[in-house]
Amino acid sequence: MPFFLKHYFDPDWDPAKLRPREQADGSVNHHERHFVANVTAGTLIAEWIPLEEAGEGVDERFVSEDKSFPAGKGTGIKRDQPDKLFAAVDGYACYKEGRILVRNPLTVHGDIDYRTGNVDFIGNIVVEGSIRGSFSIEGGDIKVVGQVEGARIRARDSLDCRGGVKGGKQAVLESGKDMKLAFCEYATLLSRGDILVKGALMHSNAYAGRRLAVGSRLTGGHFCAYNYIYVGEQLGGGMDTDTMLILGYKPSLLYADKQYNERIKRLHEDIASYEKALNKGEEFRTEYQPRLESARSELKLLKDMKVKLWDGIYATERLDECKVMVPGLVKPGVEVCIGSAYLRVNDFLEDVYFYYDNGEVKIGASTGKSKK
């Protein structure tokens, strides 16, 4: 009696031959090509069924008299369901050399761009190329061999960008554990663990859940770490460059506050625009009055949420263990905040550290050097 091997994944999946899917309105989103189909451990990925139940257009490659699965690594059969093949691990199902495998990690042999679309994978990801601007990637541990442009990356675990980041003021990188970068410019970084930058971190905003360490220069932006910042060569870019360090509060909450502030700013702009339109005459009231009321209501809600958020931020305060270490040069204009304590650097310093003491940010000099 012949049987048909029914697949619950695409047996002909080829990442080099993807096509964007047509949406309900007939348009095509070239950023969404559904690069990979995720499966979780225990998911049914294939089963033998009688040939007469397979319907029309049966693929003869998967018809057999012998119900023997071409099972490979990452798959398994349950004793009480011998005709079904399951994923034994999280990953993606595919054929390789005639065997069904469930694989993890996912390796992208090239760039994340219009050929791949955005990538969202249940497991770990290795990108052998670069991640181009406007694309996104999400996974467990993520390693990028090439460069990150104005992209969005969300690593549920660790993130390693070996080619560095040229974010173009658009890149947002997040990690649930440590984040390692070769260098970074014009990006937003958010990590629940450490942020480690081998080279320079410039013109960016960073939020490190524990420590921020930069091997070369740290300049131009807001840099938050819970308790420790290290800068190897140069901190700050001079009086014309805004460089602020913030320690002592949980950085993820400070990031949430920043997002609230950005939304509040947009709401104020919207409210001013709606009020201006309403002043032009009654004929605009039907359209703009509901918008105005909605914006005012959201603004009040956000302000209330900010108050509660700051209650939470103050509750995370840890000041006495905070320190900024700079064995290299500190330029004038750098601002250091540890909790509510504030210090602005007005002179060139070298080989110093900043710390919290009795409500103030103070400077310690390892070698006593200070130059004009």
DRENKEBA-926623 format. One record per residue (C-alpha): residue in three letters; residue number from 1; x negated, y, z. Coordinates in Angstrom, 1 decimal, decimal comma, m for minus. Example, Ala and Ser with C-alpha at 12.3 -4.5 7.8 and 13.67 -1.06 7.14 Angstrom:
% DRENKEBA-926623
<residuo->ALA; num->1; xx->m12,3; yy->m4,5; zz->7,8>
<residuo->SER; num->2; xx->m13,7; yy->m1,1; zz->7,1>
END
This chain:
% DRENKEBA-926623
<residuo->MET; num->1; xx->0,0; yy->0,0; zz->0,0>
<residuo->PRO; num->2; xx->m1,5; yy->3,4; zz->m1,0>
<residuo->PHE; num->3; xx->m1,9; yy->6,2; zz->1,4>
<residuo->PHE; num->4; xx->m2,5; yy->9,9; zz->1,0>
<residuo->LEU; num->5; xx->m4,9; yy->11,9; zz->3,2>
<residuo->LYS; num->6; xx->m3,0; yy->15,1; zz->4,1>
<residuo->HIS; num->7; xx->m5,2; yy->18,0; zz->5,1>
<residuo->TYR; num->8; xx->m4,4; yy->20,8; zz->7,5>
<residuo->PHE; num->9; xx->m7,2; yy->22,9; zz->6,2>
<residuo->ASP; num->10; xx->m8,4; yy->23,8; zz->2,7>
<residuo->PRO; num->11; xx->m10,5; yy->20,8; zz->1,5>
<residuo->ASP; num->12; xx->m11,9; yy->23,0; zz->m1,3>
<residuo->TRP; num->13; xx->m12,8; yy->26,0; zz->0,9>
<residuo->ASP; num->14; xx->m15,7; yy->27,8; zz->m0,7>
<residuo->PRO; num->15; xx->m16,7; yy->31,2; zz->0,8>
<residuo->ALA; num->16; xx->m18,2; yy->32,2; zz->m2,5>
<residuo->LYS; num->17; xx->m14,8; yy->32,0; zz->m4,3>
<residuo->LEU; num->18; xx->m12,5; yy->33,9; zz->m1,9>
<residuo->ARG; num->19; xx->m9,7; yy->36,0; zz->m3,2>
<residuo->PRO; num->20; xx->m7,8; yy->38,7; zz->m1,3>
<residuo->ARG; num->21; xx->m4,2; yy->37,7; zz->m0,4>
<residuo->GLU; num->22; xx->m1,3; yy->39,7; zz->m1,8>
<residuo->GLN; num->23; xx->0,7; yy->41,4; zz->0,9>
<residuo->ALA; num->24; xx->4,5; yy->41,7; zz->1,2>
<residuo->ASP; num->25; xx->4,6; yy->44,9; zz->m0,7>
<residuo->GLY; num->26; xx->2,6; yy->43,5; zz->m3,6>
<residuo->SER; num->27; xx->m0,6; yy->45,4; zz->m2,6>
<residuo->VAL; num->28; xx->m4,0; yy->43,8; zz->m2,0>
<residuo->ASN; num->29; xx->m6,2; yy->44,4; zz->1,0>
<residuo->HIS; num->30; xx->m9,8; yy->43,8; zz->m0,1>
<residuo->HIS; num->31; xx->m11,0; yy->43,9; zz->3,5>
<residuo->GLU; num->32; xx->m8,9; yy->40,8; zz->4,4>
<residuo->ARG; num->33; xx->m10,0; yy->37,7; zz->2,5>
<residuo->HIS; num->34; xx->m9,4; yy->35,2; zz->5,4>
<residuo->PHE; num->35; xx->m13,1; yy->34,1; zz->5,2>
<residuo->VAL; num->36; xx->m12,6; yy->31,3; zz->7,6>
<residuo->ALA; num->37; xx->m9,8; yy->29,3; zz->9,1>
<residuo->ASN; num->38; xx->m10,2; yy->28,7; zz->12,9>
<residuo->VAL; num->39; xx->m9,4; yy->25,5; zz->14,6>
<residuo->THR; num->40; xx->m9,5; yy->24,7; zz->18,3>
<residuo->ALA; num->41; xx->m10,4; yy->21,5; zz->20,0>
<residuo->GLY; num->42; xx->m7,4; yy->19,1; zz->19,8>
<residuo->THR; num->43; xx->m6,0; yy->20,6; zz->16,6>
<residuo->LEU; num->44; xx->m4,8; yy->18,1; zz->14,0>
<residuo->ILE; num->45; xx->m6,9; yy->18,6; zz->10,8>
<residuo->ALA; num->46; xx->m6,0; yy->15,6; zz->8,7>
<residuo->GLU; num->47; xx->m3,8; yy->12,5; zz->8,7>
<residuo->TRP; num->48; xx->m2,9; yy->9,5; zz->6,6>
<residuo->ILE; num->49; xx->0,7; yy->9,3; zz->5,3>
<residuo->PRO; num->50; xx->2,4; yy->6,9; zz->2,9>
<residuo->LEU; num->51; xx->1,9; yy->8,1; zz->m0,7>
<residuo->GLU; num->52; xx->5,6; yy->8,3; zz->m1,4>
<residuo->GLU; num->53; xx->5,9; yy->10,9; zz->1,4>
<residuo->ALA; num->54; xx->3,2; yy->13,1; zz->m0,2>
<residuo->GLY; num->55; xx->5,5; yy->14,7; zz->m2,8>
<residuo->GLU; num->56; xx->4,6; yy->15,8; zz->m6,3>
<residuo->GLY; num->57; xx->1,2; yy->17,0; zz->m7,5>
<residuo->VAL; num->58; xx->m0,8; yy->14,6; zz->m5,4>
<residuo->ASP; num->59; xx->m4,6; yy->15,1; zz->m5,5>
<residuo->GLU; num->60; xx->m5,9; yy->11,7; zz->m6,5>
<residuo->ARG; num->61; xx->m9,2; yy->12,3; zz->m4,7>
<residuo->PHE; num->62; xx->m7,4; yy->11,7; zz->m1,4>
<residuo->VAL; num->63; xx->m5,4; yy->8,6; zz->m2,3>
<residuo->SER; num->64; xx->m6,7; yy->5,3; zz->m0,8>
<residuo->GLU; num->65; xx->m5,6; yy->1,8; zz->0,1>
<residuo->ASP; num->66; xx->m7,9; yy->2,0; zz->3,1>
<residuo->LYS; num->67; xx->m7,0; yy->4,4; zz->5,9>
<residuo->SER; num->68; xx->m10,6; yy->5,1; zz->6,8>
<residuo->PHE; num->69; xx->m11,3; yy->8,7; zz->7,7>
<residuo->PRO; num->70; xx->m14,4; yy->10,4; zz->6,2>
<residuo->ALA; num->71; xx->m14,9; yy->11,7; zz->9,7>
<residuo->GLY; num->72; xx->m18,1; yy->13,6; zz->10,6>
<residuo->LYS; num->73; xx->m19,5; yy->15,6; zz->13,5>
<residuo->GLY; num->74; xx->m17,0; yy->17,7; zz->15,5>
<residuo->THR; num->75; xx->m14,0; yy->15,4; zz->14,8>
<residuo->GLY; num->76; xx->m12,3; yy->12,6; zz->16,7>
<residuo->ILE; num->77; xx->m9,5; yy->10,0; zz->16,6>
<residuo->LYS; num->78; xx->m7,2; yy->9,3; zz->19,5>
<residuo->ARG; num->79; xx->m6,5; yy->5,6; zz->20,3>
<residuo->ASP; num->80; xx->m2,8; yy->6,1; zz->20,3>
<residuo->GLN; num->81; xx->m2,8; yy->8,0; zz->17,0>
<residuo->PRO; num->82; xx->m5,2; yy->6,1; zz->14,7>
<residuo->ASP; num->83; xx->m3,9; yy->7,7; zz->11,5>
<residuo->LYS; num->84; xx->m4,6; yy->11,3; zz->12,7>
<residuo->LEU; num->85; xx->m7,9; yy->13,1; zz->12,8>
<residuo->PHE; num->86; xx->m8,4; yy->15,9; zz->15,3>
<residuo->ALA; num->87; xx->m11,0; yy->18,7; zz->15,9>
<residuo->ALA; num->88; xx->m13,2; yy->17,7; zz->18,9>
<residuo->VAL; num->89; xx->m14,6; yy->21,2; zz->19,3>
<residuo->ASP; num->90; xx->m13,7; yy->24,8; zz->18,4>
<residuo->GLY; num->91; xx->m14,9; yy->25,9; zz->15,0>
<residuo->TYR; num->92; xx->m13,9; yy->25,6; zz->11,4>
<residuo->ALA; num->93; xx->m13,1; yy->22,5; zz->9,4>
<residuo->CYS; num->94; xx->m14,7; yy->21,8; zz->6,1>
<residuo->TYR; num->95; xx->m16,2; yy->19,0; zz->3,8>
<residuo->LYS; num->96; xx->m19,9; yy->18,5; zz->3,6>
<residuo->GLU; num->97; xx->m21,4; yy->15,6; zz->1,6>
<residuo->GLY; num->98; xx->m18,0; yy->13,9; zz->1,6>
<residuo->ARG; num->99; xx->m17,5; yy->14,1; zz->5,3>
<residuo->ILE; num->100; xx->m15,0; yy->16,2; zz->7,3>
<residuo->LEU; num->101; xx->m16,8; yy->18,3; zz->9,8>
<residuo->VAL; num->102; xx->m15,8; yy->20,9; zz->12,4>
<residuo->ARG; num->103; xx->m18,7; yy->23,4; zz->12,6>
<residuo->ASN; num->104; xx->m19,9; yy->26,0; zz->15,0>
<residuo->PRO; num->105; xx->m21,6; yy->28,4; zz->14,5>
<residuo->LEU; num->106; xx->m20,4; yy->29,9; zz->11,3>
<residuo->THR; num->107; xx->m23,3; yy->31,1; zz->9,1>
<residuo->VAL; num->108; xx->m22,7; yy->33,8; zz->6,6>
<residuo->HIS; num->109; xx->m25,3; yy->33,5; zz->3,9>
<residuo->GLY; num->110; xx->m25,4; yy->37,1; zz->2,9>
<residuo->ASP; num->111; xx->m23,7; yy->40,4; zz->3,7>
<residuo->ILE; num->112; xx->m20,3; yy->41,1; zz->5,3>
<residuo->ASP; num->113; xx->m18,8; yy->43,1; zz->2,5>
<residuo->TYR; num->114; xx->m16,0; yy->42,9; zz->m0,2>
<residuo->ARG; num->115; xx->m17,0; yy->39,4; zz->m1,0>
<residuo->THR; num->116; xx->m16,3; yy->38,1; zz->2,5>
<residuo->GLY; num->117; xx->m13,9; yy->40,7; zz->3,9>
<residuo->ASN; num->118; xx->m13,6; yy->41,0; zz->7,7>
<residuo->VAL; num->119; xx->m14,6; yy->37,9; zz->9,7>
<residuo->ASP; num->120; xx->m12,8; yy->36,8; zz->12,8>
<residuo->PHE; num->121; xx->m14,2; yy->33,5; zz->14,2>
<residuo->ILE; num->122; xx->m13,4; yy->31,5; zz->17,3>
<residuo->GLY; num->123; xx->m17,0; yy->30,4; zz->17,8>
<residuo->ASN; num->124; xx->m20,5; yy->31,9; zz->17,3>
<residuo->ILE; num->125; xx->m21,5; yy->33,7; zz->14,1>
<residuo->VAL; num->126; xx->m24,9; yy->34,2; zz->12,3>
<residuo->VAL; num->127; xx->m24,9; yy->36,8; zz->9,6>
<residuo->GLU; num->128; xx->m28,0; yy->36,4; zz->7,5>
<residuo->GLY; num->129; xx->m27,5; yy->39,7; zz->5,7>
<residuo->SER; num->130; xx->m26,1; yy->43,0; zz->6,7>
<residuo->ILE; num->131; xx->m22,7; yy->44,3; zz->7,9>
<residuo->ARG; num->132; xx->m21,6; yy->47,0; zz->5,5>
<residuo->GLY; num->133; xx->m19,6; yy->50,1; zz->6,4>
<residuo->SER; num->134; xx->m15,8; yy->49,8; zz->7,1>
<residuo->PHE; num->135; xx->m15,9; yy->46,1; zz->7,7>
<residuo->SER; num->136; xx->m15,4; yy->44,2; zz->11,0>
<residuo->ILE; num->137; xx->m16,6; yy->41,0; zz->12,6>
<residuo->GLU; num->138; xx->m15,5; yy->39,2; zz->15,8>
<residuo->GLY; num->139; xx->m16,9; yy->36,1; zz->17,4>
<residuo->GLY; num->140; xx->m18,5; yy->34,6; zz->20,5>
<residuo->ASP; num->141; xx->m22,3; yy->35,0; zz->20,3>
<residuo->ILE; num->142; xx->m23,1; yy->37,1; zz->17,2>
<residuo->LYS; num->143; xx->m26,5; yy->37,5; zz->15,6>
<residuo->VAL; num->144; xx->m27,0; yy->39,8; zz->12,6>
<residuo->VAL; num->145; xx->m30,3; yy->39,4; zz->10,8>
<residuo->GLY; num->146; xx->m29,8; yy->42,4; zz->8,5>
<residuo->GLN; num->147; xx->m28,7; yy->46,0; zz->9,3>
<residuo->VAL; num->148; xx->m25,4; yy->47,2; zz->10,7>
<residuo->GLU; num->149; xx->m23,8; yy->50,1; zz->9,0>
<residuo->GLY; num->150; xx->m20,6; yy->51,9; zz->9,9>
<residuo->ALA; num->151; xx->m18,9; yy->48,7; zz->11,0>
<residuo->ARG; num->152; xx->m17,1; yy->47,3; zz->14,0>
<residuo->ILE; num->153; xx->m18,5; yy->44,3; zz->15,9>
<residuo->ARG; num->154; xx->m16,9; yy->42,6; zz->18,8>
<residuo->ALA; num->155; xx->m18,9; yy->39,9; zz->20,4>
<residuo->ARG; num->156; xx->m17,0; yy->38,1; zz->23,2>
<residuo->ASP; num->157; xx->m20,4; yy->36,9; zz->24,5>
<residuo->SER; num->158; xx->m23,8; yy->38,3; zz->23,4>
<residuo->LEU; num->159; xx->m24,8; yy->40,4; zz->20,5>
<residuo->ASP; num->160; xx->m28,2; yy->40,5; zz->18,7>
<residuo->CYS; num->161; xx->m28,7; yy->43,0; zz->15,9>
<residuo->ARG; num->162; xx->m32,2; yy->42,3; zz->14,6>
<residuo->GLY; num->163; xx->m32,0; yy->44,7; zz->11,7>
<residuo->GLY; num->164; xx->m30,9; yy->47,6; zz->13,8>
<residuo->VAL; num->165; xx->m27,9; yy->49,9; zz->13,5>
<residuo->LYS; num->166; xx->m27,4; yy->52,9; zz->11,2>
<residuo->GLY; num->167; xx->m23,9; yy->53,6; zz->12,2>
<residuo->GLY; num->168; xx->m23,0; yy->56,8; zz->10,3>
<residuo->LYS; num->169; xx->m20,9; yy->58,0; zz->13,2>
<residuo->GLN; num->170; xx->m18,5; yy->55,1; zz->12,5>
<residuo->ALA; num->171; xx->m20,0; yy->52,0; zz->14,0>
<residuo->VAL; num->172; xx->m18,6; yy->50,6; zz->17,2>
<residuo->LEU; num->173; xx->m20,3; yy->47,6; zz->18,8>
<residuo->GLU; num->174; xx->m18,9; yy->45,7; zz->21,8>
<residuo->SER; num->175; xx->m20,3; yy->42,7; zz->23,7>
<residuo->GLY; num->176; xx->m19,0; yy->40,7; zz->26,6>
<residuo->LYS; num->177; xx->m22,6; yy->39,9; zz->27,7>
<residuo->ASP; num->178; xx->m25,9; yy->41,4; zz->26,8>
<residuo->MET; num->179; xx->m26,5; yy->43,5; zz->23,6>
<residuo->LYS; num->180; xx->m29,9; yy->43,5; zz->21,9>
<residuo->LEU; num->181; xx->m30,7; yy->45,9; zz->19,1>
<residuo->ALA; num->182; xx->m33,8; yy->46,7; zz->17,1>
<residuo->PHE; num->183; xx->m32,9; yy->50,4; zz->17,0>
<residuo->CYS; num->184; xx->m29,6; yy->52,4; zz->16,9>
<residuo->GLU; num->185; xx->m28,5; yy->55,7; zz->15,6>
<residuo->TYR; num->186; xx->m25,0; yy->57,3; zz->15,2>
<residuo->ALA; num->187; xx->m23,0; yy->54,5; zz->16,9>
<residuo->THR; num->188; xx->m20,9; yy->53,7; zz->19,9>
<residuo->LEU; num->189; xx->m22,1; yy->50,8; zz->22,1>
<residuo->LEU; num->190; xx->m20,1; yy->49,1; zz->24,8>
<residuo->SER; num->191; xx->m21,4; yy->46,1; zz->26,8>
<residuo->ARG; num->192; xx->m20,3; yy->44,4; zz->30,0>
<residuo->GLY; num->193; xx->m23,9; yy->43,3; zz->30,4>
<residuo->ASP; num->194; xx->m27,2; yy->45,0; zz->29,6>
<residuo->ILE; num->195; xx->m28,0; yy->47,0; zz->26,5>
<residuo->LEU; num->196; xx->m31,6; yy->46,5; zz->25,3>
<residuo->VAL; num->197; xx->m32,9; yy->48,6; zz->22,4>
<residuo->LYS; num->198; xx->m36,4; yy->47,7; zz->21,2>
<residuo->GLY; num->199; xx->m36,9; yy->51,0; zz->19,3>
<residuo->ALA; num->200; xx->m35,1; yy->54,3; zz->19,5>
<residuo->LEU; num->201; xx->m31,5; yy->54,9; zz->20,5>
<residuo->MET; num->202; xx->m30,4; yy->58,3; zz->19,0>
<residuo->HIS; num->203; xx->m27,3; yy->60,4; zz->18,5>
<residuo->SER; num->204; xx->m25,1; yy->57,7; zz->20,0>
<residuo->ASN; num->205; xx->m22,8; yy->57,0; zz->23,0>
<residuo->ALA; num->206; xx->m23,7; yy->53,9; zz->25,0>
<residuo->TYR; num->207; xx->m21,9; yy->52,2; zz->27,9>
<residuo->ALA; num->208; xx->m23,9; yy->49,5; zz->29,6>
<residuo->GLY; num->209; xx->m22,1; yy->47,4; zz->32,3>
<residuo->ARG; num->210; xx->m25,4; yy->46,9; zz->34,1>
<residuo->ARG; num->211; xx->m28,6; yy->48,3; zz->32,7>
<residuo->LEU; num->212; xx->m29,7; yy->50,3; zz->29,6>
<residuo->ALA; num->213; xx->m33,3; yy->49,9; zz->28,5>
<residuo->VAL; num->214; xx->m34,8; yy->51,7; zz->25,5>
<residuo->GLY; num->215; xx->m38,4; yy->50,9; zz->24,3>
<residuo->SER; num->216; xx->m38,9; yy->54,1; zz->22,4>
<residuo->ARG; num->217; xx->m36,8; yy->57,3; zz->22,3>
<residuo->LEU; num->218; xx->m33,4; yy->58,0; zz->23,9>
<residuo->THR; num->219; xx->m32,0; yy->61,3; zz->22,7>
<residuo->GLY; num->220; xx->m28,7; yy->62,9; zz->21,5>
<residuo->GLY; num->221; xx->m25,6; yy->61,5; zz->23,1>
<residuo->HIS; num->222; xx->m24,0; yy->60,3; zz->26,3>
<residuo->PHE; num->223; xx->m25,5; yy->57,2; zz->27,9>
<residuo->CYS; num->224; xx->m23,8; yy->55,5; zz->30,8>
<residuo->ALA; num->225; xx->m25,2; yy->52,6; zz->32,8>
<residuo->TYR; num->226; xx->m23,9; yy->51,2; zz->36,1>
<residuo->ASN; num->227; xx->m27,2; yy->51,4; zz->38,0>
<residuo->TYR; num->228; xx->m30,4; yy->51,6; zz->35,8>
<residuo->ILE; num->229; xx->m31,8; yy->53,3; zz->32,7>
<residuo->TYR; num->230; xx->m35,3; yy->52,8; zz->31,4>
<residuo->VAL; num->231; xx->m36,8; yy->54,9; zz->28,6>
<residuo->GLY; num->232; xx->m40,3; yy->53,9; zz->27,4>
<residuo->GLU; num->233; xx->m41,6; yy->56,8; zz->25,4>
<residuo->GLN; num->234; xx->m39,3; yy->59,9; zz->25,2>
<residuo->LEU; num->235; xx->m36,1; yy->61,0; zz->26,9>
<residuo->GLY; num->236; xx->m34,3; yy->63,9; zz->25,3>
<residuo->GLY; num->237; xx->m34,9; yy->65,9; zz->22,1>
<residuo->GLY; num->238; xx->m35,2; yy->69,4; zz->23,5>
<residuo->MET; num->239; xx->m32,9; yy->72,2; zz->24,5>
<residuo->ASP; num->240; xx->m30,9; yy->72,0; zz->21,2>
<residuo->THR; num->241; xx->m30,1; yy->68,3; zz->21,7>
<residuo->ASP; num->242; xx->m27,3; yy->67,2; zz->24,1>
<residuo->THR; num->243; xx->m28,6; yy->64,2; zz->26,0>
<residuo->MET; num->244; xx->m26,7; yy->63,2; zz->29,1>
<residuo->LEU; num->245; xx->m27,3; yy->60,2; zz->31,4>
<residuo->ILE; num->246; xx->m24,5; yy->59,0; zz->33,7>
<residuo->LEU; num->247; xx->m24,9; yy->56,4; zz->36,4>
<residuo->GLY; num->248; xx->m23,1; yy->55,1; zz->39,4>
<residuo->TYR; num->249; xx->m19,6; yy->54,4; zz->38,0>
<residuo->LYS; num->250; xx->m18,4; yy->51,4; zz->36,0>
<residuo->PRO; num->251; xx->m19,1; yy->52,4; zz->32,4>
<residuo->SER; num->252; xx->m16,1; yy->50,5; zz->30,9>
<residuo->LEU; num->253; xx->m13,8; yy->52,8; zz->32,9>
<residuo->LEU; num->254; xx->m15,7; yy->55,9; zz->31,7>
<residuo->TYR; num->255; xx->m15,3; yy->54,7; zz->28,2>
<residuo->ALA; num->256; xx->m11,5; yy->54,3; zz->28,8>
<residuo->ASP; num->257; xx->m11,5; yy->57,9; zz->30,1>
<residuo->LYS; num->258; xx->m13,2; yy->59,1; zz->27,0>
<residuo->GLN; num->259; xx->m10,5; yy->57,5; zz->24,8>
<residuo->TYR; num->260; xx->m7,8; yy->59,1; zz->27,0>
<residuo->ASN; num->261; xx->m9,5; yy->62,5; zz->26,5>
<residuo->GLU; num->262; xx->m9,7; yy->62,0; zz->22,7>
<residuo->ARG; num->263; xx->m6,0; yy->61,1; zz->22,6>
<residuo->ILE; num->264; xx->m5,0; yy->64,0; zz->24,8>
<residuo->LYS; num->265; xx->m6,9; yy->66,4; zz->22,6>
<residuo->ARG; num->266; xx->m5,0; yy->65,1; zz->19,5>
<residuo->LEU; num->267; xx->m1,7; yy->65,4; zz->21,3>
<residuo->HIS; num->268; xx->m2,4; yy->69,1; zz->22,2>
<residuo->GLU; num->269; xx->m3,2; yy->69,7; zz->18,5>
<residuo->ASP; num->270; xx->0,1; yy->67,9; zz->17,5>
<residuo->ILE; num->271; xx->2,1; yy->69,9; zz->20,0>
<residuo->ALA; num->272; xx->0,8; yy->73,2; zz->18,8>
<residuo->SER; num->273; xx->1,5; yy->72,2; zz->15,2>
<residuo->TYR; num->274; xx->5,1; yy->71,1; zz->16,0>
<residuo->GLU; num->275; xx->5,8; yy->74,3; zz->18,0>
<residuo->LYS; num->276; xx->4,5; yy->76,4; zz->15,1>
<residuo->ALA; num->277; xx->6,8; yy->74,6; zz->12,7>
<residuo->LEU; num->278; xx->9,8; yy->75,0; zz->15,1>
<residuo->ASN; num->279; xx->9,2; yy->78,8; zz->15,2>
<residuo->LYS; num->280; xx->9,7; yy->79,0; zz->11,5>
<residuo->GLY; num->281; xx->13,4; yy->78,4; zz->11,8>
<residuo->GLU; num->282; xx->16,3; yy->76,1; zz->12,8>
<residuo->GLU; num->283; xx->16,0; yy->74,1; zz->9,6>
<residuo->PHE; num->284; xx->12,9; yy->72,4; zz->11,0>
<residuo->ARG; num->285; xx->14,4; yy->71,4; zz->14,3>
<residuo->THR; num->286; xx->15,8; yy->68,1; zz->13,2>
<residuo->GLU; num->287; xx->12,4; yy->66,9; zz->12,0>
<residuo->TYR; num->288; xx->10,1; yy->68,4; zz->14,6>
<residuo->GLN; num->289; xx->12,0; yy->68,6; zz->17,9>
<residuo->PRO; num->290; xx->11,9; yy->64,8; zz->18,4>
<residuo->ARG; num->291; xx->8,2; yy->64,7; zz->17,5>
<residuo->LEU; num->292; xx->7,5; yy->67,5; zz->20,0>
<residuo->GLU; num->293; xx->9,4; yy->65,8; zz->22,8>
<residuo->SER; num->294; xx->7,7; yy->62,5; zz->22,1>
<residuo->ALA; num->295; xx->4,2; yy->64,1; zz->22,1>
<residuo->ARG; num->296; xx->5,0; yy->66,0; zz->25,4>
<residuo->SER; num->297; xx->6,2; yy->62,7; zz->27,0>
<residuo->GLU; num->298; xx->3,1; yy->60,8; zz->25,9>
<residuo->LEU; num->299; xx->0,8; yy->63,6; zz->27,1>
<residuo->LYS; num->300; xx->2,4; yy->63,5; zz->30,6>
<residuo->LEU; num->301; xx->2,0; yy->59,8; zz->30,7>
<residuo->LEU; num->302; xx->m1,6; yy->59,9; zz->29,7>
<residuo->LYS; num->303; xx->m2,4; yy->62,6; zz->32,3>
<residuo->ASP; num->304; xx->m0,8; yy->60,4; zz->35,0>
<residuo->MET; num->305; xx->m2,8; yy->57,4; zz->33,7>
<residuo->LYS; num->306; xx->m6,0; yy->59,5; zz->33,9>
<residuo->VAL; num->307; xx->m5,4; yy->60,2; zz->37,6>
<residuo->LYS; num->308; xx->m5,0; yy->56,5; zz->38,3>
<residuo->LEU; num->309; xx->m8,0; yy->55,7; zz->36,2>
<residuo->TRP; num->310; xx->m10,2; yy->58,0; zz->38,1>
<residuo->ASP; num->311; xx->m9,0; yy->56,5; zz->41,4>
<residuo->GLY; num->312; xx->m10,3; yy->53,2; zz->40,0>
<residuo->ILE; num->313; xx->m13,5; yy->54,9; zz->38,8>
<residuo->TYR; num->314; xx->m14,3; yy->56,3; zz->42,2>
<residuo->ALA; num->315; xx->m13,6; yy->52,9; zz->43,8>
<residuo->THR; num->316; xx->m16,5; yy->51,5; zz->41,7>
<residuo->GLU; num->317; xx->m19,0; yy->54,1; zz->42,9>
<residuo->ARG; num->318; xx->m22,5; yy->52,7; zz->43,6>
<residuo->LEU; num->319; xx->m25,1; yy->55,5; zz->43,9>
<residuo->ASP; num->320; xx->m27,9; yy->54,5; zz->46,2>
<residuo->GLU; num->321; xx->m29,2; yy->51,8; zz->43,9>
<residuo->CYS; num->322; xx->m29,2; yy->54,0; zz->40,7>
<residuo->LYS; num->323; xx->m32,4; yy->55,0; zz->39,0>
<residuo->VAL; num->324; xx->m33,7; yy->56,4; zz->35,7>
<residuo->MET; num->325; xx->m37,3; yy->55,3; zz->34,9>
<residuo->VAL; num->326; xx->m39,3; yy->57,2; zz->32,2>
<residuo->PRO; num->327; xx->m43,0; yy->56,3; zz->32,0>
<residuo->GLY; num->328; xx->m43,1; yy->58,5; zz->28,9>
<residuo->LEU; num->329; xx->m42,1; yy->62,1; zz->28,3>
<residuo->VAL; num->330; xx->m38,9; yy->63,9; zz->29,4>
<residuo->LYS; num->331; xx->m38,0; yy->67,0; zz->27,4>
<residuo->PRO; num->332; xx->m36,1; yy->70,0; zz->28,8>
<residuo->GLY; num->333; xx->m32,3; yy->70,0; zz->28,4>
<residuo->VAL; num->334; xx->m31,7; yy->66,4; zz->29,6>
<residuo->GLU; num->335; xx->m28,8; yy->66,2; zz->32,1>
<residuo->VAL; num->336; xx->m28,7; yy->63,4; zz->34,7>
<residuo->CYS; num->337; xx->m25,5; yy->62,6; zz->36,6>
<residuo->ILE; num->338; xx->m25,4; yy->60,1; zz->39,4>
<residuo->GLY; num->339; xx->m21,9; yy->60,0; zz->40,7>
<residuo->SER; num->340; xx->m20,9; yy->63,6; zz->41,2>
<residuo->ALA; num->341; xx->m24,6; yy->64,7; zz->41,7>
<residuo->TYR; num->342; xx->m26,0; yy->66,6; zz->38,8>
<residuo->LEU; num->343; xx->m29,5; yy->67,7; zz->37,6>
<residuo->ARG; num->344; xx->m30,5; yy->69,5; zz->34,4>
<residuo->VAL; num->345; xx->m34,2; yy->69,2; zz->33,4>
<residuo->ASN; num->346; xx->m35,7; yy->72,6; zz->32,7>
<residuo->ASP; num->347; xx->m39,3; yy->71,6; zz->32,1>
<residuo->PHE; num->348; xx->m41,4; yy->69,0; zz->30,4>
<residuo->LEU; num->349; xx->m42,0; yy->66,0; zz->32,7>
<residuo->GLU; num->350; xx->m44,0; yy->62,8; zz->32,3>
<residuo->ASP; num->351; xx->m44,1; yy->59,5; zz->34,1>
<residuo->VAL; num->352; xx->m41,2; yy->60,2; zz->36,4>
<residuo->TYR; num->353; xx->m38,1; yy->58,6; zz->37,8>
<residuo->PHE; num->354; xx->m34,7; yy->60,1; zz->38,8>
<residuo->TYR; num->355; xx->m32,8; yy->58,8; zz->41,8>
<residuo->TYR; num->356; xx->m29,9; yy->59,7; zz->44,2>
<residuo->ASP; num->357; xx->m30,5; yy->61,1; zz->47,6>
<residuo->ASN; num->358; xx->m28,0; yy->62,6; zz->50,0>
<residuo->GLY; num->359; xx->m25,7; yy->64,1; zz->47,3>
<residuo->GLU; num->360; xx->m28,5; yy->65,2; zz->45,0>
<residuo->VAL; num->361; xx->m30,3; yy->63,9; zz->41,9>
<residuo->LYS; num->362; xx->m34,0; yy->64,0; zz->42,7>
<residuo->ILE; num->363; xx->m37,2; yy->63,5; zz->40,7>
<residuo->GLY; num->364; xx->m40,0; yy->61,2; zz->41,7>
<residuo->ALA; num->365; xx->m43,4; yy->61,3; zz->40,0>
<residuo->SER; num->366; xx->m45,4; yy->58,1; zz->39,7>
<residuo->THR; num->367; xx->m48,6; yy->59,9; zz->38,9>
<residuo->GLY; num->368; xx->m47,7; yy->63,4; zz->39,8>
<residuo->LYS; num->369; xx->m48,1; yy->64,7; zz->36,3>
<residuo->SER; num->370; xx->m46,0; yy->67,6; zz->35,0>
<residuo->LYS; num->371; xx->m47,0; yy->69,8; zz->32,1>
<residuo->LYS; num->372; xx->m45,7; yy->73,1; zz->30,6>
END
